[in-house]
Amino acid sequence: MSMIEVNHLTKKFGDFYSIQNVHLQIPKGEVFGFLGPNGAGKSTTIRHLMGFLQPTEGSCFINGLNCREASATIQQFVGYLPGEIAFIDKMTGKQFIHFIAQLRGMNDYTHAEKLMHFFELDASRLIKKMSKGMKQKVGLVCAFMHHPEIVILDEPTSGLDPLMQTKFIEFILAEKDKGTTIFMSSHMIEEVEKTCDRVAIINAGKIVATETITDLKKRKSKKYMLEFQDEQELTRFLDEEYVLERISSTKVMITITGDLQAFLHTLSNYKIIDLDVISQSLEDIFMHYYENGGAQS
Ligand SMILES: Nc1ncnc2c1ncn2[C@@H]1O[C@H](COP(=O)(O)OP(=O)(O)OP(=O)(O)O)[C@@H](O)[C@H]1O
């Protein structure tokens, strides 16, 4: 049985389709990424999972429970991090964390304390005086403090600095080892690549692809900026059969899809003074799907 199941979910706001025919099945223990640009429909899908929205068509289930009908029960056991957290500003971080814990009937804060320590959160401050990143950490502590088996995170790293983003990835990988089922939305391919088993890509309310990270990586091309020691070295390199764009007399941009090994081997024969990896943007990856007719794989 899937832990999370979204069946042909459609939501219309007036005449506008926020999401259309979204279909997802996430088995126990899977870390699933939900990628898409701003306004693609990620939060709308997630809000249905938490039972906050009534579908126009379709349905969703968590652990076999209908998300709309069993909303209260689901909110009790699922770990949830909303995209925009509505905090009670007058509380300190700690008071808020205890408040949420009590709503869940918890009275042991040991794990919450551990999480605060891990995320380096000083929760004694008033929430209204906290930065966006600190508030995000409060949200993460609330999402994980009751050892949930299923976790739903709406853009979990938004507002976190790069060091914390790395810590977050480490944290998710540890949760994955424990067997936690995680569904997380993001618009950053890198964090999804590092943590998830599978990913669905949503654009303009429709799923354009669902695939394993292994397959995504195989298909993904990467660009490298190479700077050669001098023009002669670059000229020599032009004989190699690579798709490249000449940037200057000593610099080229190369696109590599798939096998890196052969590329690295070739590079070892040249005098290179600098190499930069240019990450492929989400849009570039979408282009790939559009070029293939946006077919679902
Ligand atoms: N309550 C609402 N009323 C009208 N339109 C809405 C409502 N909620 C969402 N939408 C629209 O539905 C579309 C999808 O929004 P959603 O918030 O799900 O996107 P998202 O993928 O989470 O984007 P982001 O990355 O910016 O958070 C957007 O065009 C948004 O304006």
PDBQT file of the ligand as one rigid body, heavy atoms in Angstrom, charges set to zero:
ROOT
HETATM    1  N1  LIG A 301      -6.695  30.324  -2.903  1.00  0.00    +0.000 N 
HETATM    2  C1  LIG A 301      -6.357  30.550  -4.180  1.00  0.00    +0.000 A 
HETATM    3  N2  LIG A 301      -7.129  31.294  -4.989  1.00  0.00    +0.000 NA
HETATM    4  C2  LIG A 301      -6.792  31.516  -6.279  1.00  0.00    +0.000 A 
HETATM    5  N3  LIG A 301      -5.684  31.035  -6.873  1.00  0.00    +0.000 NA
HETATM    6  C3  LIG A 301      -4.863  30.300  -6.113  1.00  0.00    +0.000 A 
HETATM    7  C4  LIG A 301      -5.137  30.012  -4.735  1.00  0.00    +0.000 A 
HETATM    8  N4  LIG A 301      -4.127  29.248  -4.250  1.00  0.00    +0.000 NA
HETATM    9  C5  LIG A 301      -3.254  29.071  -5.273  1.00  0.00    +0.000 A 
HETATM   10  N5  LIG A 301      -3.694  29.688  -6.397  1.00  0.00    +0.000 N 
HETATM   11  C6  LIG A 301      -3.003  29.722  -7.699  1.00  0.00    +0.000 C 
HETATM   12  O1  LIG A 301      -2.675  28.398  -8.070  1.00  0.00    +0.000 OA
HETATM   13  C7  LIG A 301      -1.389  28.345  -8.702  1.00  0.00    +0.000 C 
HETATM   14  C8  LIG A 301      -0.490  27.376  -7.975  1.00  0.00    +0.000 C 
HETATM   15  O2  LIG A 301      -0.127  27.937  -6.710  1.00  0.00    +0.000 OA
HETATM   16  P1  LIG A 301       0.757  27.157  -5.650  1.00  0.00    +0.000 P 
HETATM   17  O3  LIG A 301       0.852  28.024  -4.449  1.00  0.00    +0.000 OA
HETATM   18  O4  LIG A 301       0.248  25.783  -5.477  1.00  0.00    +0.000 OA
HETATM   19  O5  LIG A 301       2.159  27.105  -6.405  1.00  0.00    +0.000 OA
HETATM   20  P2  LIG A 301       3.578  26.606  -5.883  1.00  0.00    +0.000 P 
HETATM   21  O6  LIG A 301       4.075  25.617  -6.886  1.00  0.00    +0.000 OA
HETATM   22  O7  LIG A 301       3.508  26.153  -4.483  1.00  0.00    +0.000 OA
HETATM   23  O8  LIG A 301       4.446  27.924  -6.001  1.00  0.00    +0.000 OA
HETATM   24  P3  LIG A 301       5.626  28.540  -5.064  1.00  0.00    +0.000 P 
HETATM   25  O9  LIG A 301       6.886  27.817  -5.458  1.00  0.00    +0.000 OA
HETATM   26  O10 LIG A 301       5.636  29.968  -5.516  1.00  0.00    +0.000 OA
HETATM   27  O11 LIG A 301       5.236  28.356  -3.639  1.00  0.00    +0.000 OA
HETATM   28  C9  LIG A 301      -0.869  29.779  -8.716  1.00  0.00    +0.000 C 
HETATM   29  O12 LIG A 301      -1.125  30.356  -9.973  1.00  0.00    +0.000 OA
HETATM   30  C10 LIG A 301      -1.666  30.455  -7.626  1.00  0.00    +0.000 C 
HETATM   31  O13 LIG A 301      -1.837  31.845  -7.901  1.00  0.00    +0.000 OA
ENDROOT
TORSDOF 0
